[in-house]
Amino acid sequence: MSEQLQSPADPSGAGVVIVGAGLAGVQTAVGLRELGYEGAVTLLGDEPHRPYDRPPLSKAVLLGKASPESVVLDVDYDALDVSLRTGVSATALRPWAREIDTEQGPLPYDALVVATGARPVVLPGTEDAAGVHVLRTVDDAERLGPVLAEQRDVVVVGAGWIGAEFATSALDAGCAVTVVEAADRPLAGTVPAEAAAPMADWYRAAGAELLTGARVARVEDGAVVLADGRRLPAGAVVVGIGARPDTGWLAGSGIALEPDGSVTADASLRTSLPGVFAVGDCASFPSARYGARLLVHHWDNALQGPRTVAANILGEEPAAYDPVPYFWSEQFGRFVQYAGHHADADTLVRRGDPDAPAWSMCWLREGVLVALLAVGRPRDLAQGRRLIEAGAVLDPVRTADPAVPLKAAVSSG
């Protein structure tokens, strides 16, 4: 069989199996039906819960303002004729048999979609330590809710997106919060230093203590001990030091993986194995727009990629996946949005004062807008995202004037 299903009905009856019931997996199932696929669709999720949305976990669910049931994705699987199997993990892929192994036995497929997402990185030696938490699943949020309600001293390890969002919620709950970051600034490796620098002040202004250039040596009962000997009181420790693609179950399958563990997908989100596709947090893809392979761990990627996968499974005109990466974060009373990829930019243009409540930064490459960070300026983000997609050349002088709409800063020369 070719890599695509050439007709709406599967000749073997095995149909499409989607491993991973997060947003990417669910949207792949929905996309298949919307495009007219009539064969069997099986959706496997390793959690016992019905598929849900993750962004509210670090905010409303964590603070008890929303129930876990309220974040369940509004999808009628029966109406779609999708077989949703929760609490079932894939344990191996055997492409020569066109089967995956699961805890409930082998499962054949005509086409397979790997959408297993990512797993949080844990501090070495703390995997089973009492009082040490990560925040990735609804169960994690439910375990952490009582911690915040008790207003314990909280140490957050990692000043990335999830660390900042959790610290914000912990402060809102009345906890004393210390954030430990090994790098010299928040969001190191995610946004450039010039964008991250003003964010350090957000922690202090909100009442959190931010310790940069600090490494954790060990976690003890009631304390975090740093490499320099400092002891931080800790009624609870929350680790937010990143996530890695959840692809361990693919070992021995022959599927190509990148050094970071992500599935090596092509521009159509096909993998190196016939009939196998990958999408979402577990898959990296080549971007012609940026001339680089991208691994995007954000909600918008999980929403957009499935449509490409569904179209290519059905054998439509091959669709290339090359989105403008986009993500957002709500932290310390600010709405932060980012679009694009700044790695090869040669010019930074500031729009407004980073010490003010609202500002943005633009990154240009040979005059072309390639990335934008907006704090409290959603119009900049909306216009900038469209300009990045269009490959627009901007006038740096007009771009630097926050009173000039970005769409009016397009160069006429």
N, C-alpha and C positions, 0 to 999 in steps of 0.2 A: 504493500500500500504506500502511496506517496505521502508526503508530509502533510497534505491537506486532505480533508474529507471532501471528495469531489461531488457529493450529492447531499441533500438535506437529511437523508436517512442513512444509517450506518449498515453496511452489508453484513458485518459480523454480529451486530447487536451490542457490542461492548460499549460503543459510544465514546463520549468524552469524559475523562476522569480528571477532576480538578483537585489537587492536593493543597489544602490551605483554605480555610473558610473565613479569612479576613476580608477586608474590602475588595482587594484585588481578585480573590477567588470568586466572591459573590458577584461582582460586576462582570466577570468573564461569563458566568452562567447566564446572567441577565442579557449580556450582549449576544450570546449565541442564539437565544430565543428571539430577540428583537430582529436579528438578521435572518430568521427563518429556519434555523436548524431544528429538525424534527426528531433527531435521534436521542438516545439515552444520554442524560447528563447526571453525573454523580459528583457530589461535592463533599469532600472529607474535611473535617475539622478536628484537631486534637483536643480542643477544649470541650467540656461538657455543655457549654452554653450555646444558644443560638447566636449566629454571627452578630456582632455589634460594632459600633463606631468607637474608635480609641481616643480621639482628641478630648472628649469631655472627662476622661478618667482622671486627668491631673487637675481638674478644676471642679466642676459641679458634683461629680460622683464622689470624689475624694472628700469634699466638704459636706457631704450629705444633703446637698441641694437638689440632687437628682438621683433617682433610684437606678440600679443596674438595668432594670427592665426598660427604662426610658431611652437607653442608648442602643437598644436592639435595632438592627437595620430593618426598615419597613419593606420587606420582600415577602411575597406569598409564594413559597416554594411549591406548594401543591398546585396552585394555578399555573405555574411555569412548568410543571411536571419535572421538577428537579429533585433528585433523591439526595436529601441532606442527611449526612451521617455524622453526628457529633460524637466527641469522645473517642475518635478513631485516628490513630497515628499511622502514617506510612513509615515503614522501617527499612525498605530497600526498593530499588528499581532494577528490574531485570529486562532490559530492552530486547534481548534476543527472544524472549517469550512474550513480549508486549504485555507485561504484567508488573504490577507493584505488589510488594508484600505489605500486609497490614497486620495489626494485632488480632484481627478477626479472620485472617487468611488472605490468600492471593486475590487480586482484583485485576481482570484484564482490561485493556483499553485499546481503542482505535487511535485516539489522540490523547495526549497527556499534557496537562498544564501544571507546572510547578509554581505554586503561589504560597510557599511556606513562610514568607516574611523573614523576620530577623528575631534573634534572641538577645536579651541584654547581656552585656559583659559584666561579670562579677569580679569582685576583689578576690584575688587568690587567698585561699584559706578561710574564706567566709561563706562558702557555699551553704553550709547548714548552721551557721551561727545564729543564735537567738538574737532578735532585735535588729538584724540586718535585712533590709528590704530592697527590692527593685520595684519599679512602677512600669509595667508593660500590659498587664491583663486586668480584667475586671476583678478577679480574685485578689490581685495585688492591691487594688484600690480599696477593696473592702477590708483587707487586713490593715491597711494604713489609716483608714478613717478613724478608728478608735484611738490610735496613737496621737493624732492631731487633737481629738476631742479631750484627751487627758493633758494637753498642753505640755508635753515633755520637751526637754532640750533635744533638739534635732541637729545632727550633723549630716550635711548633704555632701557627698563625694562626687565632684564633677560640676563645673559651671557651664554646662552646655544648655541646650534648649530644655531638656526635661528637668535638669537640675534647677534652672531658673524658674520654671513653671511650678515645680514642687515647692521650692523655697517660698514663692509667692503665696501659695495656698497655706503653707505652714504658718507663715506670718499672719495671714488673715485669720487663722484659727487661734492665734495668741501664743504660738510657740516661740521660744528663743531659737534662732537659726544661725548656724555657722556653716559656711560653704567652703569646702577645701578643693582647690584646683591646682593640679600639678604644673600647668603652664603658667605663663606670666600674665595671663589675661583671660577673661571669659571668652567662650566660643572660639578658642584657638583651633585652627584647622578648619573652621567653618566660615568665618568672615574675616577679612583682613584686619590687621591690628588697628588701623585708623578708624574702623567702624566699631570695633570692640572696646576701644579705650573709654569712650563715654559711658558704656554700659556698666563698667565697674562701679561707677558712682551710684547707679540705680540700687545696688545691693545696700550700700551704706545708708542712702537716703530712706530706704524702706525699713531699715532697722536690722538687717542681716549683717553678720560679720563675714567678709570675704577674705580668705587667705589664699593668695596666689603663690606660685612657686613652692607649693607645699605638697609633700607626698605622705601617704598613709603607710606606716610601718606595720601596724596591726590593730585589730579591734579587740578590746577587752570588755568585760562585763561593766557597762556603764561609762565607757570611755573609748575614744579614738586616740591612738598614740601616733604622732607624726614622726617622720624620719629624723627630725632635729630634736626629738625628745619631748616636745610639747604634748600635753594631755588635754583633750577636749572633752568636757562632760557630754555624754550622749545617752539620753534615754532611748533613742532610736537612731539608726544609721540608714540613710537612703542612698543607694549607689546609682549614679547616673553618668556612667563613663563611656557610654556608647552602646552600640548593638552590632552584631555580626550576622550575616545571612545564615538562615537556618537550613543548611544544606548537608549536614553530616549524614543524613539518611541516604544520600546519593553516592556514598563511597562505594567503589568497586563497580559502578554502573558504566564507567567509561565516558560519562558526560563531562564536558570541558568546564572547568572552574577557573576563576581568576585567583591570584594570590590572596585576595581578601576573602575568599570563600564564596563569592557571588557566582551564579551561573553565567557562563559566557553566552549571551544571546546576541543574535545579529540584529540588523536594523528592522527586521520584521518580527523580532522577539522569538525566533526559532533558536533552538539549542543545537549542539553538535550531533544530537541523536535524532534519527528520523521520527517524525510524528510527535516530538516533545517540544513544548514551548515553555517559556518562563516569564514571569511578570511580577511587578511589585518590588518590595524591599529585598528580595533574594536574587534579583536579576540585574546585571549591568548590561548596558547597550551602547553601541557606538553612536556618537552625535556628530553628524556632518556639520551642524551649525557651529560646534565648538572644537571640532577636530580632536576629540578625546572620548574615551570610554567613561560613561557616567554610571554611578551607583547612587540612586536617589532614595533616601529613606523618609519619604514624606507622603502625606495623605493624597495630595493631588496626583502623584505618580501612580498610586494604586487605583485612582479613579480613571485616569486617562488610558493607561496601557491596555486594559482588558479589551477595549474596542478593537485595537489593532490585532490582538491575539485572536479574537473571535472571527474577524474578517479573514485572517490568514488560515485559520483552521478550515473555514468553509471554501477555501480555494478561490476567493475573489482576487481581483487584481492586487498583487502583493502590496500591502500598505507598509510604509516605513514609519517608524516611531522616532520622532526627534522633537520632543516638546521643549518649551522653555521651562526649566525647573522652577517650581514655585512652592513656597511654604510660608507659614505664619506662626506666630507665637504670641500669647498674651502673658505678660510678665510685669510685675511691679507697676501696675496701672497703665501699661503701655501696650499698644497693638503694633507688633513688629512684623513686617512683611518683607520677603526677599524673592526676587525673580532673577533667573539667569544663571550665569557661571562666570566668575570674575578671574579665573586663574591666569588667563593670557592678556588681561587688560593692561594697557600702558598709560592710562590717564584716569585720575580720580577727580570727580567734580562734586563739590559739596553744595547742597541746597539747604540753606538755613544753618542755624547755630546748634551744634550737637548738645549744648547745655540747655536748650529750650525744650519744651514738651513735644514739639513736632519738628522733624527735619528729615532729610533724605540724602543719600549719596548715590552717585551714578558712576559706573565704570565703563570706559570707552576703550575700544581697540581700533586704532587708526581712524578714530572719529565715530565709529559705529558703536551704538549702545549695546553692551553685552550683559550687563547686570545692574540691578538697582536694589538698594535697601531703603525701606520707607518706615519711619517711626511716626505714627499718628498722621500720616499723609496718604490715605488710601487712594486718593485721586492720582497721585504720582505713580503709585504702584499699578493701577489699572491702565493708565496711559502708557507707562513705561513698558509694561509687559507686551502690549500690542506693538510698540515700537521695536522691541527686541525681536519679536516674531517677524517683523517686516524688514529687519536689517537696516534700520534708519540711521542716518548720519546726523549727529547733533552739533549745533553751534555751542561750544563750551561756555561762551560768555552768557548767552541767553539761558543755557541750562543751569548755570550757577545762580540765577536770579529766582528765588523761590516764589516770587509773584508771577512769574511767567509759566503758564501751563507747559508741561513737557512736550505736548504735541505741537506747541507753538515754537519750540526750540529746534525743530528739524531744520537742518541746513538747506538753504536754497541753492547753494553753490555746488 
